[in-house]
Amino acid sequence: MTTDTNASPLDVSIGALQGGPADLKQYAGRVVLVVNVASKCGLTPQYAGLERLQARYADQGFTVLGVPCNQFLGQEPGSAEEIAEFCSATYGVTFPMTEKVEVNGEGRHELYDRLTPFADAEGHSGDIRWNFEKFLIGRDGNVVARFAPQTEPEADEVVAAITSRLAG
């Protein structure tokens, strides 16, 4: 399968966590932070910061999009229902979540085919390194920033990237 890596990540088809399609085209014109998430990872507390970003900027045209992935030491083993319950009960997550997908390897979802060529500030592009790697998509549908898994959602550089795109 050949993928057009110049096309917007928002043009791909992906399922919603609770079934049915997750229509990413609905986010056209919005600023979107795409994050591969996991419920049993040392970085899982980042859900709290992601939810605070969602609450703070949603009314300005921003959304977090969580993408569960079980490729890193099996840290997202749950079913869709278990993932949804954990996120809601533990972190009060209200942002949208997709179906569980692979972000690396032969089974990499097309969404990540379109995200991973983009390099972060340190020059890393390609494979996702761990859970909670973050990609910022601008209002035009193009990837504008990538952040390492250890970068907290509310880190100055993430907030600055979001707010500059919301203002622009």
N, C-alpha and C positions, 0 to 999 in steps of 0.2 A: 504494500500500500504506500503510495506516495502522498506526502502531506505538504501542503503549501504553508511553509513556516512564515510567510509574509502576511497571511490572513490573520484576522483578529482571533484571539482565543475565545472571544464571545460568540464566534460563528460555529463552534463545535456542538455536537449533540452529546448530552450526558444526562444520566438519570438523576432524579431527586432522591434524597436519602429515604424518604418514606414511600417511594414508588412513583412511577410516571416520569415524564420528562422534566428536567430542570431547564427551563427556557432561558438560556444565558443572554439571548438577544434583548430580554427585558431590561438588561443593565446597560444597554447602549446609551451613551450620553451621561453615564454615571462614572464615578471613580470607584474601582473595585480592587480590594486587597484579597488575592487568592492565596489560601494557606492550606498546605497538606497537614491534616490534624490527626492526632491519636489520643486515645483516652488513658493509656497506661504508660506514659512516657514521662521522663523527668521534666520535660518542657510543657507538659499538659497544663500547668497553672497559667500558661499564656492565654488560655481561653478567657480568663478574667479580663485581661487587657484588650483582647480582641472585642469582647462584648462592650467594654467601655468605649472603644473607638466607634463601634456601631452606634451606640446610644448618643455619643457626642456629635457625630457628623452625618448621620442618616438623613436628617432633614435638609442637609446641604447638597445632597446628591451623591452620597457615599454608601457603599455596602462592603461588608466582609463576606467572603464566600469560602466556607469550610469544605475541604475535600478530604474525607477520611481515607487513610491508606494503612495497610497492614504489612508493608514491605520491610520495616525496620524492626527487627527482633520481635515480630508478632505483637506490636504494641497497640494494635487496634483490632482485637480478635472478635469483637461483638457483632451481633446482627444489627441491622438498621434500627430496629426498635430499641435495642440495648444502647446503641450509640446516642440516639435521640434522647432517651431517658436520662442517661448519664450527663449529657451536655446541659439539658434543661434543669435537672435537679441539682447538679453540683455547681454549675457556673451561670445558670440563668440565661443560657444562650438563646438569642432570638434571631440571629443572622441565619441566612439560608445555608443549607448543607446539601452536597451532592451525594450520590451513591459512592460506595467505597471503590476505589480504583487503584491501579498500579501507576506509579509515577516514574519508574525506571525500568529498563530492560525491554525485552521483546514485546511484553504485554503493556507497555506504557500507553496510557490513554492519550488520545489525540490532543486533549487540552494541554497536557504536559509536553507533547511534541512541539507545541506552539510557544510554550513558556520557557523551556529550558535553554534555548539558544541565547537568551538574554543574559548578559553578565552582570554580576553585582559590582559594588564599588571596589572590591579587591581583585576583580577580573575573573572570578569564577563563573563559568557557564557550564552547560551540560547537566549531567545527572544531579538529581536532588541529593543532598548530603545527609539529611535526617528529617525527622518530623518537624513541622512548623517553619519550613522555608517559605518565604513570603514574596509574592510578585504583585506589584502595583500596576494596574491597567488604567490609563487615562481616559478621559471622556471620549476621545477619538477611537477607543478600542485597542490601542497599541500598548504594549508593555513599556513602562517608563522607569521602573526600578525593580531591583531584586535585593532581598535582605536575607542574610544567613539565619539558620534556625535559632541560634542563640540570641539573636537580636530581639529584644523585647518589643512587643507590639506598640508600646507607648514611648519607645526610645525617641530622642529628639530627631534623629534622621528620618525615622518613619513618619512621625507626625508632620515634620516639615515637608516631606514629599507629598503627603496627602493634602495638606492645606494649600500648598502651592498649586496643585492640580485642581482643587476645588475652586480656587480663586481665578484660575486661568481660563 
